[in-house]
Amino acid sequence: MKKGWFEKKVRELSSIGGYQKPELQTDSLKLDSNENYVISKQFQSDLFSGAKKNSDVREYPLGGTERLIQAISKFSKIPPSFIGVGNGSDQILDLILSNVANKKTKILTSNPTFGFFEERCKLYSIPMISLPFSNNMKLDIKDFLKQSKNADILYLDSPNNPTGFQFSKKDLQKLIKNFDGLVIIDEAYGEFSNYSLANMVKTQKNLVVVQTVSKSFGLAGLRLGYFFANKQFTEVFNKVLQYPYPLSTLTIESGILALEKPLQMKNAAKVIKKERTRIIENLKKYNTFEVFESQANFVLFDAHGSYSRVYTALSEQGISVRKLGKIGNHDGCLRVTIGTKEMNSRFLLAIRDLLL
Ligand SMILES: Cc1ncc(COP(=O)(O)O)c(C=O)c1O
């Protein structure tokens, strides 16, 4: 190694930039991170008191992930041998990328795609073929079928963050069946959409479907993600790629309790879907906005010339939305998370006061 190599490496890494987290705002109405406030705080209090009873953190959580996998299996009706877990789905995506891809692996995805995934590809210098969304924020399946011949990995967040778009089930199945390499379908927002492809891993050996409790169960701070894939890959992931103890005892125990009681999650998803329609219909009333359909727990809209004015006015009223700016030909994109009915009404009232 040449002298000064470490300083050079640090400089090189610092130029990558990294994932842009939203600004930390205290006391704001947090509609910027696709979290789920429809799940009550009582739900997590119950989980934590139950988890505390089952935990002894003097010990490593030996056997813990195996019990968690059993709970995921019961919840998803997919056998345990097809399931792996991680410290958030972020970590699962990262472990897959860092171990199976390299500078010569071409990844086919959409533009935009999940920001963290894109940042990790940059970090590992993995080339990406990014297919843009159309003007009405849809992807063209024909573009993907055509480009799939040039790629080694296909990554799609389904529904997509930040657009909320999801291919029809049939189209996505066709794309996966026609793809030779590894397919990663990220279903972080799957519970808010109309379908999941998790079952397809039983027959499709090159498919990994990633899910999380962050959005659907309102447990983003727990950092618990999981995936479904064929047995051979899952075994390698669990035994070789994953850390021996990737999840804390409290995460494991809370996760098991949450998955055993999916009713509140399912009810919350229903409320969120209904509220999503209300937000879309309301925003569509303003000519200033172009609003896009969504299958996730957020809505993307282009505020055009009013972009900065809307964002600043909302911030001044303590309402935090995600400022995205330019996406394709749309210059003024903002993304708002669907909150509780009360939160959404406050957001819509703030918009009305500003624009009427
Ligand atoms: C598409 C997508 N995948 C994964 C994640 C991360 O999920 P987790 O909290 O499980 O790391 C997010 C979070 O915003 C996301 O938007």
PDBQT file of the ligand as one rigid body, heavy atoms in Angstrom, charges set to zero:
ROOT
HETATM    1  C1  LIG A 401     -38.725   1.131  -0.638  1.00  0.00    +0.000 C 
HETATM    2  C2  LIG A 401     -38.170   1.044   0.737  1.00  0.00    +0.000 A 
HETATM    3  N1  LIG A 401     -37.518  -0.060   1.105  1.00  0.00    +0.000 NA
HETATM    4  C3  LIG A 401     -37.008  -0.192   2.337  1.00  0.00    +0.000 A 
HETATM    5  C4  LIG A 401     -37.130   0.827   3.268  1.00  0.00    +0.000 A 
HETATM    6  C5  LIG A 401     -36.451   0.690   4.588  1.00  0.00    +0.000 C 
HETATM    7  O1  LIG A 401     -37.148  -0.102   5.445  1.00  0.00    +0.000 OA
HETATM    8  P1  LIG A 401     -36.550  -0.517   6.851  1.00  0.00    +0.000 P 
HETATM    9  O2  LIG A 401     -37.072   0.460   7.836  1.00  0.00    +0.000 OA
HETATM   10  O3  LIG A 401     -37.066  -1.901   7.059  1.00  0.00    +0.000 OA
HETATM   11  O4  LIG A 401     -35.051  -0.490   6.755  1.00  0.00    +0.000 OA
HETATM   12  C6  LIG A 401     -37.798   2.001   2.927  1.00  0.00    +0.000 A 
HETATM   13  C7  LIG A 401     -37.910   3.080   3.916  1.00  0.00    +0.000 C 
HETATM   14  O5  LIG A 401     -38.234   4.200   3.644  1.00  0.00    +0.000 OA
HETATM   15  C8  LIG A 401     -38.327   2.116   1.621  1.00  0.00    +0.000 A 
HETATM   16  O6  LIG A 401     -38.935   3.233   1.226  1.00  0.00    +0.000 OA
ENDROOT
TORSDOF 0
